[in-house]
Amino acid sequence: MNHETDPKSVSLTERSARRRVVIVGGVAGGASCAARLRRLDESVEIVMFDRGPYVSFANCGLPYYVGNVISDERRLLVASRELFRERFNVEVYTETEVTAVDRSARTIMARDLRTGDSRTERYDVLVLSPGAAPIRPPLPGVDSPGVFAVRTIPDSRRIRSWISDHNAKHAVVVGGGFIGLEMVENLIHRELSVAILEKLPQVMPPLDAEMAVPLMEHLVAKGVQLHLGDGLAGIEARAGGGLVVVAESGARLPADLVILAIGVRPETGLAKDCGLKLGPRGGIAVDAQMRTSDPNIWAVGDVVEVQDVLTGQETVLPLAGPANRQGRVAAESIAGRGTRFRGVQATAVVGVLGLTVASTGASEKGLRRAGAVGFEKVYLHPGQHAGYYPGASPIHLKLLFSVPDGRILGAQAVGLEGVDKRVDVIATAIQFNGTVHDLAEAELCYAPQYGAAKDPVNLAGMLAQNVLNGDMPVADWLDLDRASALLLDVREPDEFAAGHLPNAINLPLSELRSRYLELPNDRKIWLCCAVGQRAYYASRFLTQHGYRCSNLSGGYTTYKALKAAGLAP
């Protein structure tokens, strides 16, 4: 190697004059920042500290390591210290905790967790990527042996060992969010029986309540015990061994191990101690280039607050995708480029025992919390591929959009197959300020085993178009119990007999043309069928014959979910 370009041959004088970038925390945000910055600038010195034993690992894969789906721990390691040094000339110190930041002196205090020794390190630029810590509520027994959080590879290793060493058969997962549900799946994969204790009345809190119902029904069908609307009061030792999870209701759930998946909290200790500005949600406040209130300090990942592009509100979003992009933006900003982070729209997916749940953008409850007005929603339940091809199964889809311009605000979907790709299409449309008209016109892949000539994405856009142009006015299910309209179910009599809306009358679509004069023309009519299609056909016929009609979107399938969620009578 040429002596002049060998990083190891740089003199002490030259080395001390180099711009020094110190990164606190690796994993997604910090590691991606280090790698991108090196690709942009060979002249800077980059040093990274991480208090864990691994600088970059796939924490999203941890539940699957517990479940033996990923059996080799090494597959979770994304990049090692050696790789960063050899490929990127980045010096990495693991098992080293940064305990303090002196902004005026531009130094950090770093403590070697193996020896206990501390030292001072200077920086010209500091990047904070400490992540977030699992929430451990100050309750009796939460630190007992057999109670675990899932955040690091050692966490997963300890859970695997506990299951084997104690021949664990019963687990309680506290929290029904992403990590909790992934742990449920993987504990069942290890042949444990599982109960979920969730403070809210539903699992998957980001979803609107009715969209979580198919997931909850699926969990129950797979043998998972659901204890919803009930929080954790404490954990006790069980006579004869094991644990008892005590719920706020007084319920006592026996367990051989307990997983705390209540959520995470941004690790803002360093930022607070050195006086950096925090945002209203408790994360570090940053601008669009990920710069903090100190012009020499950037922050990325789970520790920062960023803007929700749909609601305009600040949010903390602990997801790997945004953290990686933030690391890249910070690196480009440090290198002098004008790249900006666009914000987040919370696109996420989780697989649970064969079922897929995905969402992007705003939920209805999120829009209402933000005080949004002028939006509408449609429900649909199309097959994931052509119905004539074997194996078709429904995708339950909810689309939210603004009125009157039709801008897409959010989507949620649940199904066995094809959910992720539909939500990804809608997420991309949102990113480009797309409208429901764009969804209706989207040209997507079609073959019988993959989709239909009218893809579920197209259908969602077409339904929304029908709402906007007046072809299909929709009634709000939430107004069902106080509606004065005639409720008309246009399914066949046997379908109606198997279950129907309270106070509805039955006039099948197959008989509508010959019997429509039986309907009163001085009263509004709200139409319902199984999933919405027949009701739409009926509404178009009746509207053109002078009747005032609205559709109950998604039909009786949606009603059952709303009723199960306590949102409909």
Secondary structure, 3 states (H helix, E strand, C coil): CCCCCCHHHCCHHHHHHCCEEEEECCCCHHHHHHHHHHHHCCCCEEEEECCCCCCEECHHHHHHHHCCCCCCHHHHEEECHHHHHHHHCEEEECCEEEEEEECCCCEEEEEECCCCCEEEEECCEEEECCCEEECCCCCCCCCCCCEECCCCHHHHHHHHHHHHHCCCCEEEEECCCHHHHHHHHHHHHCCCEEEEEECCCCCCCCCCHHHHHHHHHHHHHCCCEEEECCCEEEEEECCCCCEEEEECCCCEEEECEEEECCCEEECCHHHHHCCCCECCCCCEECCCCCECCCCCEEECHHHEEEEECCCCCEECCCCHHHHHHHHHHHHHHHCCCCCCCCCECCCEEEEECCEEEEEEECCHHHHHHCCCCCEEEEEECCECCCCCCCCCCEEEEEEEEECCCCEEEEEEEEECCCHHHHHHHHHHHHHCCCEHHHHHHCCCCCCCCCCCCCCHHHHHHHHHHHHHCCCCCEECHHHHHHCCCEEEECCCHHHHHCCCCCCCEECCHHHHHHHHHHCCCCCCEEEECCCCHHHHHHHHHHHCCCCCEEEECCHHHHHHHHHHCCCCC
